[in-house]
Amino acid sequence: MAARTIAIYGKGGIGKSFTTTNLSATFALMNKKVLQLGCDPKHDSTTSLFGGISLPTVTDVFAERNALNRKVEISDIVFRRDIAGFPQPIYGIELGGPQVGRGCGGRGIISGFDVLEKLGIFKWDIDIILMDFLGDVVCGGFATPLARSLSEEVILVTSNDRQSIFTANNICQANNYFKTVGGESRLLGLIVNRDDGSGMAEKYAEAAGITVLMKVPYNTDARDRDDSFDFAVRLPEIGDKFNKLAIDILESRIMPCDATGLDFEQFIRLFGDVSNDDPVPATEAELFGICSEPLTEEKKLSGEDIRMMACIERLPPDEREIYRMCELEHRPASEIAGMMNADEATVRALLSSAQKNLKKLFFEI
């Protein structure tokens, strides 16, 4: 029977790998054969799962084997860990990615899946594949399991802060988009990690029509377990929550969500009052120092003002400079003469010429 495939998405640093690792451990304790697939260029999804070991990545191994004109074998990139007290080993793969600034992480994800599919990943004797995906990147490569329906189900991980909820909303919108073009990945719901009791993530979930699957409170003992490469589900208060979620998943008790996600205005208004004013545009004149102070709402340039600014730009350089200092910056002729090492008569002559030329230019446009 084909493996059950679940993609777990979340903002970097929000605890998606913590969630994925402890869910993997829970399934393994239930005698299920689990494969955890790290889909983040940092390649640290399976670190706790493997007791602190950093696994060789598909990206690196493929590059090495390709240079030697050798094929990648399963044993090159898939690893197992036998854990005392667990009835099943846990398997792990890290897709990896390029070094910082040296390539496209999303492209690495796409290439990694190509390698895994050639090796028959979806035909292996595995019960559940958990894909740990970075969610706060808009590159299409990170949406591979949604775009190609490689994951049957999707779980979002968030906290009660706006940025992680924003990321969850983006993934919800992406999954909905791919559904409209034939995608089959189903959104199971949302996990609130490091829950502080503020209810912000739950407020979003209600507005977006997303089921809250589990709330994991911030727990120093759980954090210490994770930091020391152990499983937080060994703690009863954490293990009970993951156990219930795992059973609900295995027994298909969770009704998939039809959520489309919130648009930006709907989303941002969840967090407080938002101004209805239009943004005040900056002007070329103020940014180039033509006017002495930024324009306010009451001082917006009219169409004729903009037209005049265009004409000023067409003046000869000396006339343009004199005109700006005199008419726009309101400097006296004596001051301008000192700044330009010229006499006042020259300044006044240039200003007069500029005014005449502007008049001609204005009516030409």
N, C-alpha and C positions, 0 to 999 in steps of 0.2 A: 504494500500500500504506500502511496506517495506521502511524503512528509507533510505535516501541517506547517505552513510558512507564515511567520508573523514579523512584520517590520515595526520596530520601536523607534520612534522619532522624538527628538528633543533638542533644545538649545544646548550648545556646548557648555559643559560645566554644571548642568542642572541636575544631573544624576541619572541620565539614561543608561549609562553603563552599569551603574550600581543596580538599577532596576532590572536590566537585562540579565546581569550575572546572578542575582538572587532568584529571578524567575527560572533561569536555567537550573540552578541548584534545586529548586523546589520540584521541578519536573523530574529531575534525575532521582530525587528521593522518592518519587512516586513510581519508580522503575521504568521511566521513559528514557529512550535514547535521544539525547539532545545535542544539537550542534549550534554553537554560538558563533555567529559570523560578524566580525567587527568591520564596519563600513565607514571608517573615519580615518583620514590621513594620519592622525596621531598614533594610530595602531595600538591603542591602550585599552580596548574594550575587554580583552580576555586576561589582562594582567592579574586581577584578583582571582579569576577563575583558575589560573595556572600557578598560583602561589607566588606571584611576583615575577615570573618569567615573561620576557618579551618574545613573542613568537616571530619566526621569520615570516615576512609578508609575501603575498602573492606577487605584488609589484616587483619587489627585489629579486625574488626567486626567478620570476619570468625573465627579467633582464639578464640575470646571470646565465640561465640555461640557454636563452636565445643567443647570447654571445658565443656560447660553445656549440651552437647548432644542436642542442638537445631539447627534448620535450620535457615539460613539467609533469611530474608524476604526483599521484595523490599523496604519497608519503612525504613529498617535499614541502607540502603546504598545509596538510591536515594533521592535527595533533590531538592526543587524548590524555586525559588525566584521570587516574584511578584514585578515588578519595575514600579514606577509611569511613565505613558506616554508610556509604552510598551503594545501592544495589546495581547501579549502572555507572560506567565511566562518562565523563563529559568531553565532548569534542569541541575543538576550537580552530577557527581560521581568522587571520587578519588580512584584509585586502591591502591595507597600507596606501601609500601614495607617494608623490614626489617630495623631495626636500623643500623646505620653505622657499618660495620665490623661484622655484626651478621647474614648474610645470603645473598642469591643471589637475586638481584633486578629483574633480568630477570625471574627467577622462580616465583617471586611474580606476575609478569605481566601475565604469563601463567595461574597460579592458579586463578588470578582475573577474567580473561576472562572465565575460566571454570565455575566460580560461576555465572557470568552474563549470559552466554548462558543457564545455567539451569533455570535461572529466566526469560528467553525468551526475552532478550534485543532486538533482531532483529525483534521481533513481536510486540513490543510496538507501540502505536499510536504516533509516533515521526516522524517529517519530515526529520530532519537532525541530524546525530550524528557526532560531531567533536572530533577526538581523538588527544589529545595533547601528542606527543611522544618525549621522549629524544632520540636524534639521534647520540650522540657521544660515544655510547657504542656498542661494537661488539657482545655482548652476544645475542644469538638467541632469547631470550625471548622478546627483544625489537623489533624484526622483526615479531612478531606474526601476526599482521594484514596483512603483506605482504605474509608471509609463508602460511597462511590459507585463504587468500583472504577475510578477514573480512572487509577490507576497499576497497570500489570500486575505490576510487581515492586517490592520494597522492599529497601533496603540500610540497615543501621544503622551509624552511626559512633560509636565510643567511644574512650576511653583506658583506662588501668589504674587510674583512680580510681573510688571507689564511686558518686559522684553521676552521672557520665556513664554508668556501667554500669546504674545504677538507671533512668535515662531510657531506655536501650536496652530494658531489660526491660519498661517500661511500654508502649513502642510494640509490642513483640512481643505482649504481652497484648491490646492494642487490636486489632491485626491479626487475632489469633486469634478475638476476639469477633466482629468483622465477618464472618469466614469462617462462623461459626455461623449468621448471619442472611442468608447469600447473597453475602457479599463474595468477590471473586475475586483480590484482590491476593496475590501469592506472595512469601514472605520468602526472598530469596536468601542472606542471611547478614550477617556483621558484619565491619567494617573496624576494625582497631586503629590509631588515629592516635597519633603521638608516643609510639610504643612504647618503654618504658624497660627492657624485658626482664624485668619482674617476673612476668609471666604471669597477672595477675589477670583480665584480660578473657578470656583463653583458658580459665581455670578456670570462669568464668561460662558461656562459650559451650558448654563440654563438659557442664556440669550442665543447661543449658537445651536442649541439642540443636540448637545453632545453628552453622552452618559459619563458620569464620574464613576470609574471602575474601582478605584482604591485611593485612600488618603494615607500617606505615610508620614507620621509626625517627625520633626527633627529630633534625633536621638543621638546623644554623644557616644553611647555604647555601640550603636550601629555604625557610626562614623569611624570609630576606632577599629571595629572589625574590618571594615573596608580598607582602611589605611594599612592594616597589617595583613592584607591579602587573605582575609577570611570571609565567611558568609554571615551577613546580618540576620539571615533567616534562622540561625542557631538561637537567636533571642526569641522567646515565645511571643512577645508583643509585636514583633515584626514578622516572624514565621507564620503566625496565624493569618495575617492579612494576605501574604503571598500564597498561602495554601488555599485560601478561599478563592482567590482570583484564578489560580491554576485549575482548580476543579471546575469553576464556572466556564473557563475556556475549553477544557477537555470535554465537558458534557454539553457544550454549545448552549449554555444558559443565557448568553449575552446576545441581545438583539442588536444587530448592526445599526449604526446611526445613518440617517439620510442628510446630515448637516452639510450645508454648502459653505459655512464660514461666514464671518461678518465682513462687510466692506470697511474701508478705513474709518469713515465717519462714524459708523455704528460702533466700531471697536473702540475708538478713542473716547467716545462719550460714556463708556462704561466707567471711566476712571475719574470723571469730574466734569464740571462745566467747561465748555469750549467756546471761545470767542466766535461770533458769527461774522466778524469783520473780514473784509478781503485784505490780503497782505498788501502793504504799500510798496510798490516797485521802486527800486533804486534806478537812478538815471545815469546815463553816460556823463552828463554834465557834472554831477556831484562826485562821481568816482574819478574823473580826471581833474578835479579841483577847479572847475569853471565857476561854480557858485560857492559861496562862503559857508553855507550850512546845508545839511541834508534837507530834502523836501519833506514836509509833513503832509498829512491828509488834506489840510487846507491850502497847501501851496503846490498842488499838482500842476505840472506843465500843461498848458492848453495846446491845441493843435498848431496854433500860430507860433507859440514859444518853441515847440519842437522844430518847426520849419525854420525859425530864425537861427537856432543852434546849428542846423545843417548849413545855413548860409555862412555863418561865422567860420565854420571849418574850411570853407572854400576861399577865404581871404588869403592874401600873401602872408607869410609868417610874421613879419614885423607888424603889419596892420592888425593881424589876429591877436597878437600878444598885447599890443597897446589897447585894443578895444576891450579885451577881457579885463585887463587891470583897471581900466577907467570906468567902463559901463557896468561890468558885472561885479567887480570887487570894490568899486567906488573909491579908488585911490586918486588923489589929486595929481595934476600934471607935474608938479614940482617933485613929488615923491617918485613918480614913474621915471622922470628924467634922470634922477640920481641913481635909480636901479639900473638904468640902461646906458649910463655914461653918455647921455645926450642932453642937448639943451631943450628947454620947454617948447620953443618954437617948433622944433623937429617933432616933438611928441604931439603937439596940437595939429600939425600938418598931417601926420600919419593918421591921427584919430579922424580928422575931417575926411581924408581919403577913404578910410575904412567905412565911415558912415555912408558916403556916396556909393561905394561899391556894394555895400549891403543892401541898399535900397534897390539897386539894379538887380542884384542876385535874387532878392526876395520875390520880386515880381516876375522873374524868369521861371521860377520853379512852379 
